Amino acid sequence: MDMRQLRYFVQIVESGSLAKASRQLFIAQPALSQQMARLEDEIGKALLVRSSRGVLPTENGEALYHHAKFMLRQLDQAVAVARQESSGISGRVAIGLAPTTVCRLGLPLLQHLRTAFPGILLNVIEGLSGHLEHMTRVGQLDLAILFSQTAASEQTVEPLLEEELFAILPSHSKLVPEGQSSISLAELAMLPLILPSPGHGLRRRIALEFERMNIALDAVAEIDSLPLLMACVGQGVGVTVKPMAATHALGDHPERWRCLRISDAPMRRSNYLYSFPEHKLSPCAVIVRDEVKKVVRRLVESGEWGGVELRS
């Protein structure tokens, strides 16, 4: 087995087709099939299931795919370190952030790294928490900020911050009397609610509080796109429950929004920083991990990231 075969195998799995993979790899399909046959012979297990609809990995193939992705990324990072100039560090670091986290951390982190470490290429992957948890578990991310302390058992996890959830509506809205700074869960239930879909972790957190207080939870719309959800709220379609960071989804216009504390059922969401163990992190990833914590602290202490408390 060699790294070239692993690259071929990973590309086949991701393409879902030998024909597509051969085009991506610039290798003839018969030669690619021959390489995969040799790999399966060497391992002694079937790795791919071929059908008229394409190619899928077997259970053994799925396990090899995840380990191969990690090995190939580590190899690429090692080569990048070996090639870099002695005067500076360079390399690529992939970090996974949820949409609300991107709203407050994404741009400041990118700007900070471009100034302080211009040789580092930051690859920001935005996604819902469930998808990011999966990518973290299978080793596709160097770093991630997630909302569960047990999302990836093989990763190092550090408490980062804690967000409070607010009832958010436009500043001009007549749904809540002017000057009111908090709202009860029963009052909130009487308003038109725009929430993420039931499979969303934040929706489950909200639903738990409604259930605990025996209050029915009904939504007028379920939207998993943060910009669209906040646009609907901004147009007066309804009220949402989100961390304060969501008010930056459509630009930095805090005066556009009202964030009401939920008086009888305060809801908080913990944020955790995940990374590979120290010995598996590239030098660039170590730097980005440490700089994430610095930038988060600066944003919170300066008041730019409201509604949160540091935990690091």
Secondary structure, DSSP 8 states (H G I E B T S, - for coil): --HHHHHHHHHHHHHTSHHHHHHHHT--HHHHHHHHHHHHHHHTS--EEEETTEEEE-HHHHHHHHHHHHHHHHHHHHHHHHHS-TTS--EEEEEEE-HHHIIIIIHHHHHHHHHH-TTEEEEEEE--HHHHHHHHHTT--SEEEES-TTS-TTSEEEEEEEEEEEEEEETT-SSS-TT--EE-HHHHHTS-BEE--TTSHHHHHHHHHHHHTT-----SEE---HHHHHHHHHTTS-BEEEEGGGGGTT-S-GGGEEEEEESSS--EEEEEEEE--GGGS-HHHHHHHHHHHHHHHHHHHTTSS-SEEE--
